Amino acid sequence: MILYNTLGNKKMEFVPHTEGKVAMYTCGPTVYHYAHIGNLRTYIMEDVLEKYLRYIGYDVKRVMNITDVGHLSSDADTGEDKMLAGAKREHKTVLEIAKFYTDAFFDDCKKLNIKTPDVVEPATHCIPEFIKMVDTLLKKGYAYEAGGNVYFDTSKLDEYYVFGNQNQDDLAVGVRDDVDEDENKRNKTDFVLWFTKSKFDDQELKWESPWGYGYPGWHIECSAISIKHLGEYLDIHCGGVDNAFPHHTNEIAQSEAYIGHKWCPYWFHVTHLLDARGKMSKSKGGFLTVSLLEEKGYNPVVYRMFCLQSHYRKPLTFSYDNLDNTAKAYNKLVKKISNLNPTGEPNMEEAQPFIDKFKENMDNDLNTSLGITSIYDVLKANISDATKIYLLNDFDKVLSLDLVKAANKLKEEKNSSVDTAKVEELIKKRTEARANKDWATADAIRDELNAMNVVIKDTPEGITWSVK
């Protein structure tokens, strides 16, 4: 399998640390508001990656954090605390806000067929792990105390800008006023590991620590939670491309300083969803949610298909016109599948070339657009309906579009509109007429069935029928 690795900015063969096993980490949501559909594009693509790794035989353990403390509105340790802002907005406690929006996030994931990771860990459950990691970094000389807070010292690193999207020369000692407001930092790229004295005097969630009463910085959460559940060797780390700097950059810095060796060799970043105003974000207000799409009559799985039609590393522009086109394509596929009449067992010799092609497409940097093309190729192929249904279900282990499930539901609805007993009786009479070479009667029965919107098909396995 070839994946584009942001760490090195090139496509690379994916080879995990332990043969046959994949340790996978996903940056989870900051649960101060609903997830917008741009956030969820990232989780959809990470879900496809996990499911495809399982599909090709890997034993995957996937861990995701829930950020319910410590995330400021600026990733550079400045701005307003997002969880506190959510609590003030809705006149609730921070933990009430966290619970409500965590549940809402997983409700959205369920509607989008996004599998829940094997481990989901809220940051507030891991305070001892954060304190242990900060304490170790201080003892190893990678951190310092200043102004009541604990900071990571980026000047101690041989390399900080590991993703190649920043200039190493910018790593200058001394804080520039136009870059950062925190005068406690020795270097402008240093970041907070633990807050004790900050501008958030009304911070609701605080814990005792060796450095005073306080709370963790955002970046320490993912490193500590990943190491807690996946050990010192992580295979692949996922997130939105906007997390690459500074969040993932800081994760690498503190994790490798803490464990003393390379940490994660593969980084999988999903590009932004755009709307008419550019990158979709909560700060612009009026952001789109799964619930809003449902209110407008869209099946959430159609949005999943909309995302899969584009490559995860390409910006994807959302519009209702584009979503309408996807809905039409989805419904046409469902209707076409509902007209299949699988009988007998699938022919695995017929199926294998289609499976090989699907893997070839997905092995090429998770090309979901061509993965969907595989569905069309199966439906056009001159193979048995049983084989087609087998293949569609097989691909859906990865794509999770529920096409066969939707087709079966449509078929049930169509079949309920006809008199099944009468149809079966007419087919029996037609069979008898054909056996007696009474072609006129057989043709008349076919016409009668056609008038009932019933289509019959003569196959080597027998006669099948479906409703138009």
N, C-alpha and C positions, 0 to 999 in steps of 0.2 A: 504494500500500500504506500502510495506517494502522497505526502501532505506538504502544503506550504508552511514553512516554519518561520514565524516572525523573528525568531532568534537566529539571525543569519540572513533573513529575507530571501529565502530560496526554497524550492521544492526539495524534499528529502524523503528517502525511504524511512518509514516508521518502523523502528526496532525497539521494543520495550526493554527495560533493564532486566527483567526476569522473563525468560521465554514462556510464551503462552498466557502471560498475565499483564494486565494494564492497570496502573494506578492513575486515575483521572480526577482532576480537581476543576470545579466550576465556581467562579465568583458568583455568589448568590445576590439576591436583591437587598437593597436598603429599604426596609419595610415602613416607610413613612407616608406612602401614597400608593394608589393603584399602579401596577406596571402598565406602561403604554405599549402599543403594538410594536414599536421599535425595539424596546427592551426584549420583548418576547420573540422577535426575529432571532436574536442571539441564542435564546434558550431552545428554540426550534432546531437550529442548526447544530447546537451541541447535542441535542437529543438524537438527531440523525447520526452524528459521529459515534456516539456511544452504542447505538443500536447496530450500526454497521460493523463496529469492532466486534460486537458479540456475534453478529451474523457470520463473520469470517472465522470464528472459532476462538476468539480471545475470552479469557475469564476477566471481566472488567469489574473493578470496584470504583464507583464514582462517589465523590464527596462534594457537598456544597454547603457553604456557610449561609447564615441569615444575619445580615448586619442590622442589629437592633440597638447599637450604641457606637459612638465614636466617629461617625462619618460626617464631616463638615461639608458645607455647600461648595467650598473650594477644595480641590484635591491637594492643595499645597498647605494644608493645615490652617487655613484661614476661612473666614466667613461664618455662617450660622450653622449650628448643629441641626442636621436634617430631622432627626427624630424629635428633638425639642420643638422644632418649627411645626411638625405635624401635630404634636400634642397641643400646642397653643392654638393652632388653626381649628381644631375640633373640640377643644376644652375637655380633653381626656388625659389620662396618665400616659407616659411613654410606653409602658408595658401593654396598656390597652390598645394603643395605636399599633404596636408591633404585632400583637395577636390578631387583630382585625385584618391588617394588610398582608400578614403571612398567609392567613386562610384564603384571602382573596387571590393572592398570587397562585396558590396551588389549585384553586378552583379554575383559574384561567388555564393553567397548565393541563388540567384534566380535559378541558374542552378542546384543547389543541393537540391532544394525544401525546403530551410530553411526559415521559416516564419520570416518576419521582426518584431522585438519586438514592443510592443505597444508604448513604448517611447524610442527614441534614442536621446541621449543628448551629444553633443560635450563638452569637458571640457572647451573650451574657451568661452562657453556661460554661465558659472556658476561661474565666478570670485567673485561676491558678496557673493555667498553661501560659497565659500572656505574661504574668508576673515572672514565672520561671525563665521565659525566653529573654525578657528585658534584663533580668538580673545577670544572666549568662553573658549577654552582649556587653554589659557594663564591665564585668570581670575580665572579658577578653579584650577590652580596650576599644571596642567598636561603638560605644555609646558614652554619653556624658550627661551630667545634670546641669541645668541652667534655668534660673528663674522659676524653680519649683517643678519644672517638667524634665522628662528624660528624652534625649534626642539621639538619633543614629548619626554617626559621624561619617559622612560620605567621603571625606578626604582620606580615610584609611583604606579605601578600595583602590585596586589597580585599574579597575574599569567600572564606571557607574552607568553610563548611557549604553546599555547592552543591546538595545533594539535598533541602534543606528539612526534614530530619528531626532537626536539632539547632538549638539556640538560639545565634544569633550573639553574644549578650551573654556567653555562656560563654567566649568567646575572651579570657581575662584573663591578664595577665602574672603569672608566679609559679606555682610548682607547688603544687597542693593535695595534702596527704598522702593524702587519701581517694580521690584519683583516680589518681595515678601514683606509683610508687616511685622514679623516676629524678630525682635532685636536680640532674643536669646540665642539664636542660631549662630554657630561659628562659620558655617558655609551656607550659601543660599539654597543648596540642594538638600541640606539636612532635613530630617523629618521627625515628627513626634512619635515616640514609642509609648509614652505614658504621660497623660495630662494630670497635673495636680492644681496648679494655679493658672487659670486661664480666664478669659473674659466671661466664661459661662458660670457665673456665680450661682445661677438657679438650675444648674445641671441636676436632673432628677436622679440619675443612676451613677452612683459612686461606690468605690470599694477601698478597703484598707490595703495599703501596699508598703513596701520598705521605703518608699519615697514620699509617702503622705497619702491622704484621702483623695482618690481620683478615679480615672477611667482610661481605658486603652485608646491609643490612636487607631485609625482605621486600618492602616497597612499591616500591623502586627497580627490582626485577626486571621487573615487567610493563611499566613505562614504557619502559625501555631496550630490551627485547626487541621491543615493539611498534614503536618508532621505527626500530629496526634493520631490521626486515623489511617494514614498511608505510609508512615515511616519516613526515613531520610532520603529515599529515592522516589521522586515523582516522575511519571512518564510523560504526561501531557496536561497542560494547564490551559483552560479555556476562558474566554471572556470577550466583551466588546472591544473593538479596536481602540476606543477612547480610554480604556483601562491600561493600555500598554505603558503609557507614561502619565503620571508618575507611579500609579498604583502597582503595576506588575514589576516595574523597574525597582521599586522599593522592596517588594516581596523578595526578589532575587537577591538584592543586597543583604537584607537582614537574615534570610534563610541560609545562604551560603556562609555568611560570617558566623552564624550560630552552629551549623553542623560541621563546618570545616572542609567541605568539598562541593563539587558541582551538584546542583539540586534537581533541576528540571530541564531536559534537553529539547522538548517540543512545546511550542506555544501556538495555540490555535485562536486566532482573532477574527471576529465577525464584523463586517463593515456596517455602517449606519443605514438605517431606513430614513429616507428623505420624504418630505411632503412639499407643498408649494412654497413653504417658508424656509426650506433647507432641512438640516438635521432635526429629527423629531426629538423633543425634550419636554420635560415637565415644566421647566422654567418659562416656557413660552405661553403656557396656559392652553386650555381647550384641547389637550392631547387626546389621542384616540385610544380607547380601551376595547378589550374583547366584548365587554357588555354593551358598549355603544354599537359595535358591529352587529351584535345579536338584535338589538333594538331596531336596527335598520333592516333586519330580515336576512342577514348573512349567516350561513353555517360557519362556525369558527374553523372547521377543517378546511374550508375553502381558502381562508387566510393562510393556513399552513401550506397548501398547495401553491398559493401565490408566492410565498417565500421560496419554496423548493424549485420554482421555475427559473430562479436566478441563482447565480453562483454566490456563495457566501462571502467572497472577497470583493464583490462588486457592489457599489451603492445601488440600492433598490428604491425606486420612487413610487410612493403610494398615491393612488387616486381611486376614487370610486369607480371611474370608468375602467381602470385596469382590474379592479377587483370584480367588477361585473363580467368582464371577459373571462376571468378565471372561473367564476361561478358557472358560466355557460359551458365552458370546457369540462368542468367537473360533472355537471348534470348530464352532458352528452355521454361521457364515459360511463356513468352509472346506468343510463338507459341502455347503452350498448351491452353492458355486462348483464343487465337484467334479462336480455333476450337470449343469453346463452343457456343451453340445456345440457349440463354435464351428466353423462351416464358412464358407468364403468370406472375404471381406474385411470389415473393419468399415465401417459407414456413418458417415462423418465429419459428415454433416449431422445425423444423429441424436445423435452424440456431443457436438457443440459446446455445446448448452445445459447439459449436465452439467458440462463443463469450465468454462464461464462461472460456474456456480453454485459449484463448488469454489473457484475463484479469489475469488469474492465473499466466501465464508466465510473463507478464509485471509487475504485482504486486510484483513479486519476484526480487527486485532490478533491474528493467528495463531490463529484460532478452530479448534483441532484437533478439538474435540468435534463441531462441525458438519462438519468435514472428514470425520470417520468417518461421519456421517449421510449424506454423499454416496455412500458405499459402499452403504448400504442402499437409497438412492434408485435407484441403478443396477440393483441386483438385482431390485427390484420393477417396474422400467420395462418397457413393452411395446416392447422393441427387440431386435435380434438378439443371440444369444449371443456372436458374434464381436465385436460392438460393446461388449458388457458386459466381456468379457475385456480389450479394448483400454483401456477406461476404468479398470478396476481396476489394470492395470499402470501406467497413466499417473499415477493418484493415488499409487501406491506409490513413485514417484520421490521423493515428499515424505514420506509416512507411514511407508514402509519396514516394513510389517507382514508381508510375504511370504505374503499370502493365496493368491494364484494358485499360487505355488510349493508351498505346503502342500497345496492342493487337487489339484494334479497328482500329488503323491506319494500322496495318499489314493486318487486314481483308479487309479494304477498298482497299488496294493495290492489294491484291490477287483477290478480287471480280472484280476489274477493268480490270483484265486480261481475264475474261470470258464474254461470251454473256449472260447477266442475263435473257433477254427475252426468249432466247432459252432454258435456264435451266428451267425456270418456265413452259414453254410449255411442255418440256419433262416430268417434274414431274406431270403435269396435265394428260398427256397421260398415264403415269405409274399408276396413281391413278385409272383412268378409266379401265385400263387393269386388275388391281387387283380386282376391283369391279365386273368385268365380269369373274373373275377367269381365265384370260388369262395369266397364270404364265410365259409362254415362252416370251411373249411380254414384260411383266413387267421386267423380268430378262435381256432381251436384252437392254431395256432402261437404267437400272442400269449400265450395262456394258458400254453403250455409255457415260453416265455421268461420270463414272470412268475414261474413256479415256480422258475426258475433265478436269481431276483432280478435279472433284466435288464429294464430299461424301454426301450421303443422309442418314438421320436418321429418323426412324419411332418412334414417341413418342405419348403418350396419348393425347397430345395437337395438334398433327398434324405432318406433315413432315417438317423437317428442313434440310438445306443443307449448306455446307461450302466448301471452296477450300482447297485442300491439302497444 
